[in-house]
Amino acid sequence: MVGQQSADSIAWNIDLEDIVVTAQYASTDSRNAIQDIYVIKRETIEGRGANNLEQLLQQEPTIRISQDLVLGSSLSLAGVDGQNVKILLDGVPIIGRQGGNIDLSQINLQNIERIEIVQGPLGVSYGTDALAGVIHLISKRSQLKPLSIGLNTQWESRAESSLGAQIGWQLTDRLLIQWQGGWDVFNGFSEDTTRSVLWNPKEQWYTTASLGYRLGEENKLRYTLNYFDERVDNLGNVRRPQFKPYAFDDRYQTYRLDHSLSFEGEVTDQYYVQAVVGINSFTRHKNTFRNNFEEEILTEELGLQDTSHFNSYMLRATWASRYAESPLNFQIGLDLRYDNAAGERIKDVDNNKSGFSELGDYALFGTLRYKLNPSLSIESGLRYAYNTTYNSPLIPSFNLKYAWDKNWVARASYGQGFRSPAIKELFFEFIDVNHYIIGNPELKAETSDNVQLSIAYQHKREDQQSQIKLNGFYNHIKDKIELFEFIDTPSGAVPATDTSTLRFAYFNQTVYKTQGIQAQISYQRKSFYGQTSLAIIGYYNPVSATFTDIVPFTYTYEWSSEWRYHFNKPALQASLFLRHNDRRITFYPGLDDEGNTIAKQRIQQGFWMMDASLQWPNIWQGRIKLTTGARNILDIQSVQQNSGNSGTHSGEGNAYPVNPGRSFFVRMNFKFSQ
């Protein structure tokens, strides 16, 4: 079919100038964006067989994934932890942080068209939680045919499977209804034969419904409803197996319900408006059951029950000029957010309601962009916010873009940041057999200075294109909020020194710094595409201020690479993904045998990750796409730490969990269009 061949050829023309929307005045290609924005496309998501954000970001440069076997996965970006990285879904912040981080395995990618990653300061545009950058997930919002129906299923060898469905109905030229939903299940994994498993079984249900209406050629209105339901079972080992055996099990149930209403478009030819209203609800239940095993009859007796509710209400609106004849353009914005939490473990003693806390952050921001000449653009911004708990300072930013010809572009950015402690960090208590984490109402707000510098060269010819990019960054966060082990003293809880209390609380760290450099090369010629990236990240050692023999920064490197090749006969795509995390060395104060304070060293070993896949995109005239592959081919499950603790819940001994292990998968996508 001629039409099908044309579609395939378009899909294989990889355009380095992706359309981006994050922190822009209006949709633009990535080369014209004032910030340096990295885009992960749908074809990469499918090539990796990634069902959720955790699986996808395992291979991304400057991003490291950490695992907590109950709280889930988290990330760091350019050495800065995830509580300082804002994660957005179509412009609405995703809530429900556990231990300060969003569980990435709860963010499904079935309906995601692309992901935009901005590494660097975006505090002016996005406020709190955006000190280190933004990860913005963009949903599919259009279709070519009046009716589109899709089914997808995936099976994995490590007892994991998924099933999903999508339907889109173009009722009129202006009205589009879309629905998608699915189910993921993981049966748990452990190398031993006990009832308790290292990687807990989980089951997820999710659905999204949206209604899009086009008011004109450029104006779009969209309502979206998202629902998510997850159950995680932390199974206990059988006790007293010879006489009336029993076991204690913990069950964690998570619910998300999100509403959003967005508008974007032209007011006139000279002004562009974007607005989104979001109402998000996050609920987490923890139940403890005593399971009695006798005469092959299972009974469940409820032992302990705990529920926490978190709600967030937000409004973000921007008005941007698009003066074609003027070098000066502007954007003004309104960013309002109100959060509250309720539950027995919310310990806000200053609130009149028992087990309830609330926090508001209401901001105005604006930016001015001046184009001195066709090559040089400068943007400066300022954000003013009123925070109901903390005094928020004025937040400035500065961006520069210089493209001296069609091949070269350089960018520089500086921004300050402010992050008030979240309700969980202030008042929440999370205590069970595996965790002891409490809030600290005495926390200070974080402030930061962030610098980004980059230069990129892009070369295009008819049959090939290549890009080389060099990026440097520096992050300095004052009063950064971290989890520390603590001990009780007459004056209150204080961070512990070289102890193993396994009791954690949030405290301010006086200084936190990271700095580094990243080089990235990509090349495409006809059916071949390759990309490789090397990042060197330096982490500041606070103990160097006391112990002069300790270097101020300890450096580690991260290397990642992606390779794809398309065969015409048969129509087949082969992909290979590689990632190496260097070992991480940190220093911390400890005590010697005589009780003197000394600097101790902790080493977390490095590891390799390798994924591969094969895709058949055009089975049955393009209706079926089949993908088969393997994740974690090298079967890396954990890495060793030679001293200290690996976190609040880190598995056995000094092993730091990485991945459940090698997995082979088969994925089939079926699509029918009328």
Summary of the structure (lengths in Angstrom):
residues: 674
radius of gyration: 25.4
end to end distance: 16.1
largest distance: 85.8
contacts: 2241
relative contact order: 0.12
helix: 6%
strand: 62%
